[in-house]
Amino acid sequence: MAGLLLCAACAGAAVPAPLVAGQPGSEQATLPAPAFATAPPPDAEGTAAAFLDAWQKGDYAGMHTLLAPQSAALLGAAEFAQRYRDALDGGGIVSVEATVLAALQQAAQAEVQFKVDLKTGLVGSVSRQITMKLEFADSRWGIVWDDGLILPELKDGGNLMMEYLTPARGNIYDRNGLAFAAQTDAVAIGVVAGEIVPEQEGQLLGELSRLLNVHPEALRSRYADAGPDWYVALGEASIEQVSSRFAVLNNISGLRLNQYQTRYYMGGVAGAPHAVGYVAPIPAAEVAAYQAEGYSPDAFVGAQGLERWGEKQLAGERGGTLWVRAPSGALNIKLAEKRAGPALAITTTLDRKLQREVQAALQGMTGAAVVVNFTTGEVLAMASSPAFDPNLFDPSNYNISQLSLTLNDPLRPLINRVTQGQYPPGSAFKVVTLSAALESKLFVKDQTYYCGYEWTELGADFVKYDWTYEKQVPESGTLNMVGALRRSCNPWFYHMGFSLHRWADYYLPDMARSFGFGPPTGIVGLTQAANEEVGGVVPSADWAAQSNTDWTIGDSVNMAIGQGDLTVTPLQLVMAYSALANGGQLLRPQLVLQMAAPGAAPAYKLEPQTVGALPISAETLATVRQGLWEVVHEPAGTAFDRFKNLKIPVYGKTGTAEDRPRRPHAWFAGYSDAKQAGKPDIAAVVVLENKGEGSEWAAPVFRRIIETYFYGEPKSLFHWESEFGLTAVPSPFPTFVPFTYVVQAGDSLASIAYQNKVTMDELMLVNQLANPNALKEGQTIIIARGGLSDITLTPEFNLTPTP
């Protein structure tokens, strides 16, 4: 059909009128046979446009129905679709745009000129103008197809192929330049228990303890019950660490070392996995979105933590070349290219050594600890327990079988409890209540109140008790407001909440929000859109109205001691205490110190971000601080015994948050005031889920954080340790066989609990008691002394998972 193509403008040229019999110029004898026995063919351009529209939608089956019969016969629908996929998929094509430019048809043949833009996520678009031939048969137009209709360069059967040029992923460093994540060779380490020679076991455990930073006895316990021919994965180490001891390690029987190339996470579970995160293959549902950004479908991307938050910077400017690959495999035509640009390294605010020790301090417990520089908001340590090993997400790791244990662990180690754990804060919240009481002018700091066992202002049917009642220790007596905080006197704070509600029921919730509770902190370094940080709940009248319930005076009373529906995250709490420490400035926490390409000036540097100010006077702040000082330093303070002989000045508050029917959560929140040159003071928060008293469990962990930060190492053992990192044997947490007790005249639940060294909560749970004051003489109750874990199921947590 040479010479048929005309521009679209030519369509308006004059067309001779048809000859009609009887008119001049017509011949009356015979007429030529008509070209069509039916009506003239429709517009061929419509068929071409439908074909291109189907292509843009990826509807290959629809495209095939528009082929001319002979083309359809040569290439079936399935083969046709596969040809398009083979031609385009390897080229990183993310979308197709095709539009008709011009058309000409004559009798049963037509030509349509169209423009196609094959868009890539990496090297831009490849645009071509192509001529499509059509023919009319079987009462329709059909496309005479060949490979050149995909792209002229593919006419000989070639395919597109994207050659990806991926810059080395940026490293993640701690604040001192020590790597948290880097591309290197690593070694998966394990043992076959039956091959261990007894005479070498001590040497084996010593070497592995140094490599993996795990106590030798903890390592032994992992394979103690394994079958003789079982491989037991123990962890990973960098090739540099292993190489320095390879001559020794290679001669130890039972040891297995498997080298692989990876993005290695130094320290594994102790290397801030929740903050640093990990990389993983692109999820199938997200491949198209990543390809649109220039990623190869088989790329690894950040899946959590800084790896996810800083994906764009850590991945660098991806480059590549789009080729036509001939059927022979040769890359013979270059269609487009883009140069790669360097990735940025992230230097975090974290201190790797401090992080390791804080994580170790939580060993064997469920909870979280977070440490910040309270004048800048820099997060120095962020530990969540149980933790996970980010190295297990690399399919090349010989120990990958352990990943299923992590993913199926009912304690959900992937949850970052610092930012995603939502807990009632208990008495750690009393700093807010005290601030609200003083700022309301309903109270003055020297005002006193009698702190007895009971509080009855809500009436005889709603008697509340002080912690001294359950512990069967003397009443605290008359206390001023500083003393209320020092003794953590519940009746005093009940009275504050009661009075504040009657004056203005919104005032205490508003003060809580002013301390940063409620919405997420907006921490820099975690992905808010992925729910890597959640907020807490600050209940109020407006909040209650959303569920068609009332905000009662009892709600305010519960909130005054950090209970009821109030929940906070450990990160929110540490930032609130940071504000108390720094003079009242509420800061945004930050995990990123700087980002920079190798050898280049930083593209980003941390600047402190103030997000609010505590609405309290200097006098109120001083009163709260004095109370926090006395909690730790006065003999009557609830944490005095835990901080004896500590030379670093600290302020703090214990918290024991009810979580019935389980044991309470243990809290400690506080800050240092050492004023040492070159060593900024810090704030820290510790929460241990369902562990018990804050003074007994969380306060010792807080002390260890202080010792490690200021002295470089822990100085005092936990009361549950026989040596650093090793729980005492026999365990200080014995589980006894439950026994029964018959209630005697004059017994109270508190006296029975004290006598048998259990908590009232445990007695109420085991015996299904709704009212602690409803015991009857002669009643038989069960004493599960230390045996609560054998009676209750695995604790449940009020946590928001990351999708």
C-alpha positions, 0 to 999 in steps of 0.5 A: 500500500505504498503511497497510501499514508496521508496526514490527518489534515488531508482527510478534509480534501475534496472527494469526487462525488459518486457517479449516478446512472443517468447523469453526465459522465455515467455509463449506462451499459454495465457497472463494475462489480461492487467492492463490498457486498455489504455496507461500506467498512467502518472507520479503521481508526476506531479499531486501532484506538481500541487496540492501543487502549487495551495495550495501555490497560495491559489487556492482552486478551482484548488486543488479540481479539482485534488482530486480523484473522491470519495474524491471530492464527499465527499467534494464539492468545496466550502466546501473544500475551507472553510475547508482550510480557517477554518483550517488556517486563525485563525492561522495567516498563511501568506504563504504556501510553499510546495515541493515534496520530493519523489514519488512512483507509482505502477499500479493505486496507488501512494504515494508522500512525500512532505514537507509543511512550514506554515509560520506565521508572529508571531511565525515563521514556522511550518514544516511537512513531509506528505505522500499524496496518489493518485489513477488513475481512469477515465484516470487521477491521483487523490488525496485521500484527508483527513484533515491530508494533511493540517497538520497531527495534524489536521487529526481529524478535528481541526483548527489552532488558534493563541493566540496573546500576545500583550504588552500594547501599549506604552504611548505618553508623552509631554516633561514634562511627561504629557500624550498625549495618554495612555490606560485608561477608558474614558467617552464620555460626552454629553447632552440632551438639553430638560432635562437641568434644567435652574437653573442648566445650569450655574453649568453644563457649569462650570463643563463641561468647566473645564473638556473639556477645552472649554469656557462655551458659546462655549459649550452652542452654541453647543446645543442651537439649538438642539431638546429637545430630541436630544443627543448632543456630547460635548467631552471626559474626562478621568475617573480620571477627571470625578471621582473627580467630579462625585458626582456633575455631577451625580446630574445635569439633562440632562448630559449624561456620558458613560464610555468606555475603550480606548486609550485615547487622552488627550485634544482631539482637543487641544492635538496635534492631527495632531502631536500625531495622533491616532490609528484605526482598520487595513484597510481591504486592509492592513490586510495581510501586518500587519499579516505578521508582527505578528498582529491580524487581528482585531488589532488597529494600528497607523494611523497618526502622531507619532502613525503611525511613531512609530508603531513598537516601540509603539506596542512592540514585539508581542508574541503568541502561535500557537495551534491546537484547537480540534472540541470540542474547547479545545486547545490540541496541542501547535505547536509554541510560541514566548514571547512578549517584552515590548513596548517603550513609546515616549516622544515628544518634545511638551509642552502640555500646550503651545500646548493647548494655541496655538491651542486655539489661532487659534479657529474659524480660518483656518490656522496653527501655529508652535513653535520650539526651534531654537537651537535644532530643537525641535518642542514645539507646532504644531497646525493646525486649524480646528483640530479633536478629535482623540478619535472619531476613537474608535468605543467604544466611544459613541460620534462616530457619530461625526466622520462623521462630521469630515470626511466630513468637507469641511475644512478637519480637518485631514490635518496637515496644518503645514506640508501639507499646501502649501501657497505663503509666501508673504512678510515673504519671503523678508528675502530671497530676501534681503539676495540674493541681499546683497550676489550678491554684486549688492547692499550694505546695505546702498543703498537707493531706493525711495519707492513710490506707484507705480513701473514701471521698467517693463514698463507702461503696467505692473505697480505694486503697494505698499501696502501703495497705497491700504491702502491710507497711505503716501508713505514710501519714501527713504529707505535703505535696512534695511528700506525696510524690516522694511516697507515691501516696495514692490517697493524696493523688486521688484527692487531687484528681477528685478536686480537679474534676469538680473544679474543671473536668477537662483540666487534668486531661489538658495538662496530660496533652501539654506534657506530650501524651496522646498523639505520637511524638513524631520521632525523626527516623521511624516511618509514621505512615507505617505505624512504627510509632503510635500514640497513647490515649488521654481520656476526657469528656470529649473522648468519652462522648465519642463512645456515648459514655460519661466522663465521671469523677471516678474516671478523673480519680483513676487518671490521677494515679495513671490508671483507668483508660490512660495509656502512654508509650515509653517514648512519650514518657521519656520526652515528658521527663526530658521536659522536666529535666531541661526546664520545660521544653518539650522536644521531638525525639530524633534518631538521625544525627546526620546523612552524608555521601562518602567524602562529602559534606553532610546533606542533613544535620540534626537540629533540636526541634522544640514542639511545645512547652510545659504550661507550668511555672518555675515554682511548680517545676521546682516542686515536682523536681524536688519530689523526684529527687526525694523519691531516690535520695530520701529514706522514705522515697519509694526507690531509695533502696535501689539507688544507695551508694550511686554517686551520680545524682539522679531524679526519678519516679517509680510506677506500678501500673495495674493490668488486672488480672495479670501482674502490674507493669513495672515503671521507672522514669527519671533523669541524671544531673551529673553536669559532667563536661563532655557527657551530657545528662540523660533521661531514661524510661524503663517499663517491664510488662507484668513484672511487678513493682516498679521499685523492685524491677524497673528501678534496678534497670534504670540504675544500670543504664546510669552506671553504663552511661557514666562509668562505661560499664555496669557496677552493681548486679541485679538482685536476680543475677549471679553475675552480669548477664546471668540469672542466678541459679537457682532462679530468684523467681521460684515457682511453687506448687499452689496450696490452700489456705482457710480464712481465719477471723480478722484476716484481710486479703492484704494480710494473707498476701503479705503473710504468704509473699504474694500480691493481692492481684494474684490472690484475686486472679487465682480465686476469681475474687471480684471484691478484695473486701468480701472474704468470709471466715472459713473460706478456702482460697488458693495460694499460688505463691510465685506460681502465677505464670503456671496459672495464667496464659502468655500475657497479652499486650495492648500493642499496635502492630506494623502492617 
